[in-house]
Amino acid sequence: MGERKRLFLLVLIMTTVSMVVVGITIYVLYGTSFEQQRERLVETAQSQARLIEAIARFDAARAKTDPESYPDGPAVATLSQIIDAHGHYRGFGETGEFTLAHREGMNIFFLLRHRHSDLDQPKSVPLDSDLAEPMRRALSGLSGTVVGLDYRGETVLAAHEPVAELGAGIVAKIDLSEIRAPFMRAGLLAICAALLVVFVGAVVFLRVSNPIMKRLEERTAELMKANEHLELEIQERKEAEEALAWEASINA
């Protein structure tokens, strides 16, 4: 096998092994991070839902003893406090946010200003739309997580939780692209590093193995020459023996 073929085969094997190791590592790390992010969103959504329900119960109980303090009703007072608190909260990460909404007829009506929109009053989303899947589940009384489209049509990882006291739903979500981004960057860097290491390893291997291969080739050539010389001697001896046998038969 020539030097170029040996180098190509070596690089191919080392590259394949490196890519498999990098792929498995990135996949395992991504799965772990995804699960941690999911658990964090669940905890956040549930804690926010329980907090809102506690505020709503407090306002409802106080409205019974002091109705004049709640001219628009306890539910409106609760929502005003939540909206005011939300106005001082930017969100988490680059795309993470909370959304709170309730159902009006066949529409999902959002109560909080969205982080990704400049509108003070977010647009409603039809209940039968493909958008706002996490909120649709929350308003259906479901609690859990889902990977689906949000109100923008972006694929998100979201935790959804119903808010029973207000007949609403809350969603804590983050874009799936934000979760994947660091692993894509890490994967790209790992691939580049692996290719560099493979190239350096191939060069070092060739430099180390070339003298050995050269000595083996020289030894093989010497053995072939010795074998040819031995075959020649055998042939000459055989011919000499045949000549002596012929002479002996003539003299006889």
C-alpha positions as CSV (number, residue, x, y, z in Angstrom):
1,M,0.0,0.0,0.0
2,G,1.4,3.4,-1.0
3,E,2.1,6.2,1.3
4,R,-0.9,8.3,0.0
5,K,-3.3,5.4,0.5
6,R,-2.0,4.7,4.0
7,L,-2.4,8.4,4.9
8,F,-5.9,8.5,3.4
9,L,-7.0,5.4,5.3
10,L,-5.5,6.6,8.5
11,V,-7.2,10.0,8.3
12,L,-10.5,8.4,7.4
13,I,-10.5,6.1,10.3
14,M,-9.4,8.7,12.8
15,T,-11.9,11.2,11.5
16,T,-14.8,8.7,11.7
17,V,-13.9,7.8,15.2
18,S,-13.6,11.5,16.2
19,M,-16.9,12.5,14.7
20,V,-18.7,9.6,16.4
21,V,-17.3,10.5,19.8
22,V,-18.1,14.2,19.3
23,G,-21.6,13.4,18.1
24,I,-22.3,11.1,21.1
25,T,-20.9,13.6,23.6
26,I,-22.9,16.6,22.2
27,Y,-26.1,14.5,22.1
28,V,-25.7,13.4,25.7
29,L,-24.9,16.9,26.9
30,Y,-27.8,18.4,24.9
31,G,-30.2,15.8,26.3
32,T,-29.1,16.6,29.9
33,S,-29.4,20.4,29.4
34,F,-32.8,20.0,27.7
35,E,-34.1,18.0,30.7
36,Q,-32.7,20.5,33.2
37,Q,-34.3,23.4,31.2
38,R,-37.6,21.5,31.1
39,E,-37.6,21.0,34.9
40,R,-36.7,24.6,35.5
41,L,-39.6,25.8,33.3
42,V,-42.0,23.4,35.1
43,E,-40.9,24.7,38.5
44,T,-41.2,28.3,37.4
45,A,-44.6,27.9,35.8
46,Q,-46.0,26.1,38.7
47,S,-44.6,28.5,41.3
48,Q,-45.9,31.5,39.3
49,A,-49.3,29.9,38.9
50,R,-49.6,29.1,42.7
51,L,-48.5,32.7,43.5
52,I,-51.1,34.2,41.3
53,E,-53.8,32.0,42.7
54,A,-52.7,33.0,46.2
55,I,-53.0,36.7,45.3
56,A,-56.4,36.0,43.7
57,R,-57.7,34.2,46.8
58,F,-56.5,37.1,49.0
59,D,-58.2,39.7,46.9
60,A,-61.4,37.7,46.7
61,A,-61.5,37.2,50.5
62,R,-60.7,40.9,51.1
63,A,-63.4,42.0,48.6
64,K,-66.0,40.3,50.7
65,T,-65.1,42.3,53.8
66,D,-64.2,45.5,52.0
67,P,-65.9,45.6,48.6
68,E,-65.3,49.4,48.2
69,S,-61.6,48.7,47.8
70,Y,-62.3,46.7,44.7
71,P,-64.7,48.7,42.6
72,D,-63.9,46.7,39.4
73,G,-63.9,43.4,41.3
74,P,-61.1,41.3,42.9
75,A,-60.1,39.6,39.6
76,V,-59.3,42.9,38.0
77,A,-57.3,44.0,41.0
78,T,-55.3,40.7,40.9
79,L,-54.6,41.2,37.2
80,S,-53.5,44.8,37.7
81,Q,-50.9,43.7,40.3
82,I,-49.6,40.9,38.0
83,I,-49.4,43.3,35.0
84,D,-47.5,45.9,37.1
85,A,-45.1,43.2,38.4
86,H,-44.6,41.9,34.8
87,G,-43.8,45.4,33.6
88,H,-40.7,45.4,35.8
89,Y,-39.6,41.9,34.6
90,R,-37.6,41.5,31.4
91,G,-37.6,37.8,31.1
92,F,-35.0,35.1,31.4
93,G,-32.3,34.3,28.9
94,E,-32.4,35.8,25.5
95,T,-35.9,34.6,24.5
96,G,-37.5,33.2,27.7
97,E,-40.7,34.8,29.0
98,F,-44.0,34.3,30.8
99,T,-47.3,34.6,29.1
100,L,-50.7,34.8,30.9
101,A,-54.0,34.4,29.0
102,H,-57.6,33.5,29.3
103,R,-60.2,32.3,26.8
104,E,-62.7,34.7,25.3
105,G,-65.1,32.8,23.1
106,M,-63.0,31.0,20.5
107,N,-60.0,33.2,21.0
108,I,-57.0,33.1,23.3
109,F,-56.7,36.6,24.8
110,F,-53.2,37.4,26.2
111,L,-53.1,39.6,29.4
112,L,-49.4,40.4,29.6
113,R,-47.3,42.4,27.1
114,H,-45.1,40.1,25.2
115,R,-41.3,40.4,25.4
116,H,-41.0,39.9,21.6
117,S,-43.5,42.6,20.7
118,D,-43.8,46.3,21.1
119,L,-47.5,46.1,21.4
120,D,-48.9,47.1,24.8
121,Q,-51.9,44.9,24.0
122,P,-50.9,41.6,22.4
123,K,-53.1,40.3,19.6
124,S,-55.4,37.4,20.4
125,V,-54.9,34.0,18.7
126,P,-57.8,31.8,17.5
127,L,-58.3,28.8,19.7
128,D,-58.2,26.5,16.7
129,S,-55.0,28.0,15.3
130,D,-51.7,26.1,15.1
131,L,-50.1,28.9,17.1
132,A,-49.9,29.2,20.9
133,E,-50.0,25.4,21.5
134,P,-48.6,25.7,25.1
135,M,-51.3,28.2,26.1
136,R,-54.0,26.2,24.5
137,R,-53.1,23.3,26.7
138,A,-52.9,25.4,29.8
139,L,-56.4,26.8,29.1
140,S,-57.6,23.2,28.7
141,G,-56.6,22.5,32.2
142,L,-53.5,20.6,31.3
143,S,-50.2,20.9,33.3
144,G,-46.9,19.8,31.8
145,T,-44.4,20.6,29.1
146,V,-44.5,20.6,25.3
147,V,-42.3,21.5,22.3
148,G,-44.5,23.4,19.9
149,L,-45.3,26.7,18.3
150,D,-45.9,29.8,20.4
151,Y,-47.9,32.9,19.5
152,R,-45.1,34.0,17.1
153,G,-44.9,30.7,15.3
154,E,-41.5,30.0,16.8
155,T,-40.7,26.5,18.1
156,V,-40.3,26.7,21.9
157,L,-39.9,24.4,24.9
158,A,-42.7,25.5,27.2
159,A,-44.2,24.6,30.6
160,H,-47.9,25.2,30.9
161,E,-50.0,25.4,34.0
162,P,-53.7,26.4,34.6
163,V,-54.5,29.2,37.0
164,A,-57.7,28.0,38.5
165,E,-58.7,31.1,40.5
166,L,-58.7,33.3,37.4
167,G,-59.8,30.7,34.8
168,A,-56.5,31.5,33.0
169,G,-53.4,29.8,32.0
170,I,-49.7,30.6,32.4
171,V,-46.8,29.5,30.2
172,A,-43.1,29.7,30.9
173,K,-41.2,29.2,27.6
174,I,-37.9,29.6,25.8
175,D,-37.0,29.3,22.1
176,L,-35.7,25.9,21.2
177,S,-33.1,27.6,19.1
178,E,-31.6,29.3,22.2
179,I,-31.3,25.9,23.9
180,R,-29.6,24.4,20.9
181,A,-27.3,27.3,20.1
182,P,-24.5,26.6,22.6
183,F,-24.4,23.0,21.6
184,M,-24.2,23.8,17.9
185,R,-21.3,26.2,18.6
186,A,-19.6,23.6,20.8
187,G,-20.2,20.9,18.2
188,L,-18.7,23.0,15.5
189,L,-15.6,23.9,17.6
190,A,-15.2,20.2,18.6
191,I,-15.4,19.1,15.0
192,C,-12.7,21.7,14.0
193,A,-10.5,20.7,16.9
194,A,-11.0,17.0,16.1
195,L,-10.0,17.5,12.4
196,L,-6.9,19.5,13.5
197,V,-5.9,16.7,16.0
198,V,-6.5,14.1,13.3
199,F,-4.3,16.0,10.8
200,V,-1.5,16.5,13.4
201,G,-1.8,12.8,14.4
202,A,-1.5,11.7,10.8
203,V,1.6,13.8,10.2
204,V,3.2,12.5,13.4
205,F,2.3,8.9,12.6
206,L,3.8,9.2,9.1
207,R,7.0,10.7,10.4
208,V,7.3,8.0,13.0
209,S,6.3,5.1,10.8
210,N,8.2,6.1,7.6
211,P,11.7,5.1,8.9
212,I,10.3,1.8,10.1
213,M,8.5,1.2,6.8
214,K,11.6,2.1,5.0
215,R,13.7,-0.3,7.0
216,L,11.1,-3.0,6.4
217,E,11.1,-2.4,2.7
218,E,14.9,-2.5,2.6
219,R,14.9,-5.7,4.6
220,T,12.3,-7.2,2.2
221,A,14.4,-6.2,-0.8
222,E,17.5,-7.9,0.8
223,L,15.6,-11.0,1.5
224,M,14.2,-11.1,-2.0
225,K,17.8,-10.7,-3.4
226,A,19.1,-13.5,-1.1
227,N,16.2,-15.7,-2.2
228,E,17.0,-15.1,-5.8
229,H,20.7,-15.8,-5.2
230,L,19.8,-19.0,-3.4
231,E,17.5,-20.1,-6.2
232,L,20.3,-19.4,-8.7
233,E,22.8,-21.5,-6.7
234,I,20.3,-24.4,-6.5
235,Q,19.7,-24.2,-10.2
236,E,23.5,-24.2,-10.9
237,R,24.1,-27.1,-8.5
238,K,21.2,-29.1,-10.1
239,E,22.7,-28.4,-13.6
240,A,26.2,-29.5,-12.4
241,E,24.8,-32.7,-10.9
242,E,23.0,-33.5,-14.2
243,A,26.2,-32.8,-16.1
244,L,28.2,-35.2,-13.8
245,A,25.5,-37.8,-14.1
246,W,25.6,-37.6,-17.9
247,E,29.4,-37.9,-18.0
248,A,29.3,-40.9,-15.7
249,S,26.8,-42.6,-18.0
250,I,29.0,-42.0,-21.0
251,N,32.2,-43.4,-19.3
252,A,30.2,-46.4,-18.2
